[in-house]
């Protein structure tokens, strides 16, 4: 086990380049199973969750060749389906929520797919119904072993159909799209998720020979094809990491440049941070955050009522950044209501911030009111434990802004989503050490 020891209260300065997007990478890696030809992927982040999925692919017999840091070649021409029935697969698959997206490609190309109930962050219920209902509509038979918590689907041939998803699930849409591209006939998916990561997946599949239209909308039309070819693909920069660095700059009153952010894919991110009073400057494709020595003030609605920031499916604001927004608000001028609609356990880390001196009222599992300190009172150092990836980074930002020495345990959660975070933070002046515990 490892922990971070952080000496907070220091101003940072410099530039930082975001890693490749974790959520996109998990989808793209699963898609390599759709073809026996070589797929080359660039800008893959070196993080725990991604490395676990690459190992899963290796266990299936997929050839994996590292070209250079962040670039790999994958060749799924000798897939070993007997791994699906092994006890080892039941262990390996549980450790990663993204493993659920292996099911669609396996079903489409090999006629069957299985997965143990996957793990991941403990942020509330994350049901899998959308995934399997979509695959069943494409013609798969479904079985759930309640004793082993094991899901299985089989089909001799998938057939295109019209479907309306019960929720705009990103991973659910990805799974269904990857199955439908090799189905016979036409599939339409209404209420499809349309996040940039899904747009990237669809674009890559089209380069492999798929016929997907409506990309970027909530209505996807897919004309099935018989085979797909290899391709090259580059992962987008991680929007969640970009938002994390914006929050870090604001809380530590630091001047930070975030490099190569792909502004066209940031969606609501710039406008939401600006509503908190944070200045963001577009410099080419870089995002510059000046040092907020005079603090930052939360906007009110035009009628003067308190601002509410809530999450929603794309193009709404991503739920993965609400934890960051909440922490940033603790030092703002004014008050804001944070409404986390999608996961009922994601705000439960606020008690740690309250212990550090933040003024937060947890109204219920989904809503918290934050009354900002306006930097008139620093947060106090504390010993903390990271409950999930995003809350862990939020606590890390709080610790870097706090007065004194903080310790964060269970940083394996942070490592699941952020590549070499301590090394990269040191490069811009953070006082952070990784220690064995």
N, C-alpha and C positions, 0 to 999 in steps of 0.2 A: 504494500500500500504506500501511496505517496501523498504528500500535502504541499501546499504553497505557503511560504512565509512571506508576508508582504509588509513593507514599510510604506505606509500611505502618506498622503499630504504633499507629494512632490509634483511639480509641473512637468509635463512631458513635451517633447518637440521632435518633429521629424516626419518621415513618410513611412507608410506601411502598405503592403500590397495584399489584397484579400486573396484567400485560397480559393480553389475551385469549389463550386457549390455542392455541399454534401447531398442535399435532397435530389438534385439532378443526377449526380454521379450514381446513386443507388439505382435509379431507374435505368440509366444508360447501360450500366454493367449487366443488369438482368437481360437487356435486349440482345446482348451478344449471343445468347442461346438460340436466337431465331435463325441463324445462318451457319453453315459449316465453313464459310469463308472468313478471312482475317478482318477483324475490326480493330482499328487503332484509335485510342482515346488519349487526349492530351488534357493537361491541367487537372489531373486526378489528385485530390487532397490526400495527404498521408495522415489519416486519422483512424481511430480504432474501428468505427463502424464500417468504413469503406474497406479497410484491410481484412475485416472478418468476412465481408461478402466476396472479396477476391479469393480468399482461402476456400470459401464454399464452392466457388466456380472451379478451383483447382481440384477439390474433392470429387466433383462431378466428372473430372477428366478433361476439362477445358484447358487448352494450352495457353499459358500466360508467360509473356516475355516482356521484361522491363527494358525499355529503350533508353530512358534517362529519367531523372527525377520528375515524377508526375505524368510520364508518358508510357503507355503499355500497349502491347498487341495481344489480342485474344483470338483464339481459334477453337470453335466448338465443333470440331469434326469427329471427335471420338467421345461423345458424352456417354457416361456410364450410368444408366438409369437404375441399376441395382443399388446405387448409393441411397436412393429414395427410401428403400426398405430397410436400411441399416439402423441400428441403434445409435450409431455415431451421428447420423443425419438428424435424429430426433434431439440430440444434445446440441449440435452445431446450429440448427435452425432457430432454436429458442432464444439464442443470445442476441438476435438482431431483428428489429421490426421490419427493416427493408427486405428481409428474405421472403416476405409474402409475395413480392413482385416476381419471384422465380416461377410462380405457379402458371401465370398466363403464357409465357413463352414455352415452358415445358409442355403444357397442354396443347398448344397450337402446333408445335413441331413434332412432338413424340406421342401425343394422344393421352398423356396422363401427367398429372402433377400433384405433389403432396407437400404439406408443410406442417410442422408442429406449431402450436399456438405461439406466435412470436413474442419476444420481450420488448425492450425499449424503455422509454421514460415512463415513470409512474406519475402521469399527469391527469389521470382520469380514464374513463371508459373510451376505448378506441376499437369499435366493433369492426368486424370484417364482412358483414352481410353484403355490402355494396359490391365487393369483389366477387363473391361467389354467386350472388343473384345474377350478375352480368354474365358470368361464365355459363351458368345454367341456361340462360336465355339463348346463348350461342349453341346450345345443344349438349352441354356436358352433364353427366350424372355426378351427383355430389354425395359424399359420405363423411360423417363426423364421428370419430371414435372418442366417446366421452371419457373413457378410461385413460387414454394416452393423450387426450387433447390434440388429436391429430386430424387434419383436414385433407381430404383427397377428392380429386376430380378426374374423370375419364371421358373420352369421346373418340369414336372412330373417325369422325369428321365433323368439324365445326361448321355451322351454317349461319350466314349473316342474318340479322334481324333488326328490328327497330326497338330501341329501349329508352326509357326515361329513368335516369338514376334517382334513387331516393335521397341522395345527398351528393354534393359536388366534391367527392373524395378525390384527392390528388393521386394517391397510390392506387385507389380503386379504378379510376379512369385509366391510369397507365397500364394496369394489369389487363383490363378489358381491351384497350387499344392493341396491346401486344398480342393478344389472342386473336382479335378480329382481323388483323392484317393478313393472316394466313387462312382465314375462314372462307368458305365458298359463298360467293355472292356479296351483296351490299349490307353493311351495318350502319345504322345511324345511332349516335349516342347523344341524347339531349340531357341537359343539366350536367354536361361534362365539366370537369375542372379545366381551367384555361391558364394556369400559372405559367410563367416563362419557362420553368423547368419542363413542363409538359409540352410546351411549344417546341422546345429543343429536342425532346424525344421524338415528336412527330416529324420534325424536320429531318432528323437523322434517319428515321424509318423510311421516309420518302426517298432519301438519297440511296437507300438500300434496295429500292424498287417497290416500296409500298405506295398505295394510292389513297392518301388521306387529304381531305379538304375541310375547310372551316377552321383551320388552325388558328388559335388565339380567340376563338369564340366558344360559346357553351353548346354548340351543335356541331359535332364532328360526323363526317360522312366518310366511310371507309369501303373502298372496293377491294375485295379480297384478291390476293395473288397466290401463286403456287409456291414460289421460292423467293428468298431475299439474298442479296449479295453483300459483300463486305463494304466497308467505308472508313473514312476518317472523321473524327468528331472532336471538337474542343469544348470543354465544360465552361459554362459561364462563371464569373466571379460570384462568390457567395454573398447574396443580399443580406443575409442575417449577420454575417460577419461585418459587412460594411456598416450596418446599423449599430452593431456593438462598438465599433471604433468611433462612430459619431457620438454615441453616448459617453464613451470614455473621455473623449476630448472635452465635452461639455462639463462633465462632473469634476475633472481635474483642472479645468480652466486652462487647457493646453491648446497649442497650435499644431494641428496634425493634417497632413495631406494623405488622402486615401487614393491610391493609384489605380487607374484602369478599371473603373467601376461599372462600365457599360450603362450609362445614364438611362438609355431607352428602356431598360428592364427594371428600373428601380420602383416604378409604380408610385404608390402613395408615400413611400418612405421619406422623400424630401419634404413634402408638404406637412406630414405629421410632426416631424422634428421642428419645422418652422413654426407650427402652432404652439410648441413649447417655448418659442422665443429664441431658438438656436439658429445662428447664421450659417448657411451652407452656400459655398460659392462653386460654380461650375468652371473649371479651368481645363479646357479641352475635354478629355474623358476622365480627368481627375476630380475628386471632390475635396475641397479645402474647407476646413473648419478653423476659423480664427480663435484665438484665446478669448474667452468670455470673461474678462477681468471685472466687468460691471454686472456680471450675472446674466440671467435670461428670464423673460417674463412670459407666463402662459397667457395666450389669447383667451378672450371670452367669445361666446357666440354674439352675433350682431344685436341681439336683444339684451345683452348683458348677463345672460345666464351662464352657469359654470360649464366649461368645456368637458365633453365626454370623448374619450378615445376608446374605440372598440375594434375588435377583429372581425373579419369577414372573408369569405372566399374571394380570390382574385377576381377583379381588380381592387377589392377591398384591402385593408391593412392586414398584413400577415400576423397570425397569433404568436409566431415565434419571436416577435420583437416587443410584445407587450411587457414582458418582464424588464427589458432594457428601458422602455419608456417610463415604467413605474419608478425605477431607480433614479433616472434622470430628473423626474419630477420632484424628488425629495429635496433638491437644492434650487428649485425654480422660485420665482416670485409669483405667488398666486396658488390656486388649487385646481385640481383636475380629478375627474372620476374615470377610473380605468375599468372597463367592462370586458372581461374575458368570457366570451360566449361559448367557446367550443370545448373547453376542458375544465372540469370542475375541481381539479386539484392543483392547477398551475399557479394559483396565487398564494398557496400555503407557505411560501418562503418568506412572506412579508413580516412574520414574527421576528425573523433574524434582523431585518432592517429596523424594526421598532426597537429591538434591543440595542441597536447601534445609534439610536437617537432620532430616527426618522419619525415624522408625524403622519401616520397612516391609520385609517379606520377601515378594517376589513368588514364590509357591510354584509357579505354572504360569500359562499365559495366562488362566485363569479365577479364580484364587484369590490373595488377598493377606492376610497377617497384619499388623495394625497394632498397634504398642506405643505408647501415648500418652505424651506428655511431661508432661501435667498442668500446662502453662504454666510449668514450671520451666526450660524452654529454649525460646526463641522460634525460629520458623523464620527462616532467613536470606534476605535479598533475593537475587534471581537474575534473569538474562536468560532468558526462556522463550518457547516458541512454542506457540500453541494448535493441537492436533491435530484436535479436533472441537468441536462446540458445548458439550457437557456437560463434557468435560475442560477446555476453555478457561475456563469459568466457575469450575470447581474450582480451577484455577491462579490465577485472579483473586482468589478468596477467600483462598487461601494467601498471595498477595502482599499483600493488604490487612491480613493479620494479622502479616506478617513484619517484622522490623526492617530499616529501610533502604529504598533505592529499587530497585524492580524494573521490568523492562521486559517486556511481553508482545507478541510479534509475531504476525502472521497473525490479527489480531482480526476479520477478515472472517468467520471461523468463528463467533465469538461473536455478531456482528451478525446472522447468519443466524437466531438464535433468541431474541435479547433486544433489546427496543426501547429505544433511547437509554440504554443501561445506564450510561454514564459520567455523563450529565446527572442521571439519577435517583439515582445513588450520591452525587454531589456534594451533593445536596439534604439528605442525612442526615449529611454531614460527611466523606465520603471524599476523600482527596487523590489524585485521578486526572485525568490529562490525556491527550487523544487527540492524537497527533502524526503528521505525514506522515513516511514513511521511504522 
